[in-house]
Amino acid sequence: MDTAAVPVDDEAAFAEGAITLWANLLTLIGTHLRETGTPRQDVLDMLTMLHETNEATIRSPRARAVASRHLMSVYRALGEA
């Protein structure tokens, strides 16, 4: 692959895509947990703990912000379900 043809933002796009996939997986897992009887608050507490871990471990401010937005969307969706 010719690296000159790769867009500068390619790594950022890859990271954002990975975060989107991660958020979709969390939504599926959270939905499954709710459907199998896990209390809503337990699922929301797990998401809060994951958010806190992300804040402490994701080095890129941009990736941290994107992950936070996606996680908040999952939190809202599962909180309302």
Backbone torsions as a table, in degrees:
resi	resn	phi	psi	omega
1	MET	NA	135.0	179.2
2	ASP	-78.3	111.1	-176.6
3	THR	-68.1	-20.0	177.4
4	ALA	-67.9	-24.4	-178.6
5	ALA	-87.2	-8.2	-178.4
6	VAL	-80.1	126.9	179.2
7	PRO	-60.4	148.1	-179.7
8	VAL	-59.4	-36.4	-176.0
9	ASP	-83.4	8.3	-175.4
10	ASP	-58.8	-43.6	179.9
11	GLU	-65.0	-39.8	178.4
12	ALA	-66.2	-41.2	178.5
13	ALA	-63.2	-40.5	177.9
14	PHE	-61.9	-46.5	-179.3
15	ALA	-61.8	-43.6	179.7
16	GLU	-65.4	-37.2	175.9
17	GLY	-63.6	-42.4	178.6
18	ALA	-63.2	-40.2	178.9
19	ILE	-66.0	-38.1	177.5
20	THR	-64.1	-44.4	177.3
21	LEU	-61.2	-42.0	178.8
22	TRP	-60.5	-43.8	180.0
23	ALA	-65.4	-39.7	178.0
24	ASN	-63.7	-41.2	177.8
25	LEU	-63.7	-41.9	177.5
26	LEU	-60.8	-39.1	178.3
27	THR	-62.6	-44.9	178.3
28	LEU	-63.5	-44.6	179.3
29	ILE	-63.6	-46.2	179.7
30	GLY	-61.2	-42.4	178.3
31	THR	-63.1	-43.3	178.7
32	HIS	-62.4	-43.7	178.4
33	LEU	-59.8	-43.8	178.9
34	ARG	-63.2	-42.5	-178.3
35	GLU	-67.6	-24.9	-179.5
36	THR	-96.6	9.9	170.6
37	GLY	103.2	2.5	177.0
38	THR	-68.6	129.3	179.9
39	PRO	-58.6	142.4	-178.8
40	ARG	-52.4	-45.9	-176.9
41	GLN	-63.0	-34.8	177.0
42	ASP	-63.6	-42.1	178.9
43	VAL	-65.6	-44.4	179.0
44	LEU	-64.3	-37.1	176.8
45	ASP	-64.2	-37.8	177.2
46	MET	-62.6	-42.6	179.6
47	LEU	-66.3	-37.6	177.3
48	THR	-63.7	-43.0	178.6
49	MET	-63.7	-39.1	177.4
50	LEU	-64.7	-41.5	177.3
51	HIS	-59.5	-46.3	179.9
52	GLU	-62.2	-39.1	177.0
53	THR	-64.6	-44.2	177.9
54	ASN	-59.3	-44.6	-179.4
55	GLU	-59.8	-34.1	-177.5
56	ALA	-85.3	-19.5	-170.9
57	THR	-118.4	-22.8	-179.3
58	ILE	-81.3	118.4	-174.2
59	ARG	-77.3	-33.9	-176.7
60	SER	-77.8	121.7	177.5
61	PRO	-59.1	-37.6	179.9
62	ARG	-66.2	-46.5	179.2
63	ALA	-64.9	-38.6	178.5
64	ARG	-62.2	-42.0	179.8
65	ALA	-66.7	-42.4	179.5
66	VAL	-64.8	-44.6	178.6
67	ALA	-60.9	-40.8	-179.7
68	SER	-63.2	-43.6	178.8
69	ARG	-62.8	-44.8	179.7
70	HIS	-64.0	-43.6	-178.7
71	LEU	-64.2	-37.6	177.5
72	MET	-64.5	-37.0	177.3
73	SER	-63.9	-43.1	177.9
74	VAL	-63.5	-44.8	-179.9
75	TYR	-58.0	-47.7	179.3
76	ARG	-62.2	-45.9	-177.7
77	ALA	-61.6	-43.1	-179.3
78	LEU	-76.3	-29.0	177.6
79	GLY	-68.4	-30.6	-179.5
80	GLU	-90.0	-16.0	-175.5
81	ALA	-72.1	NA	NA
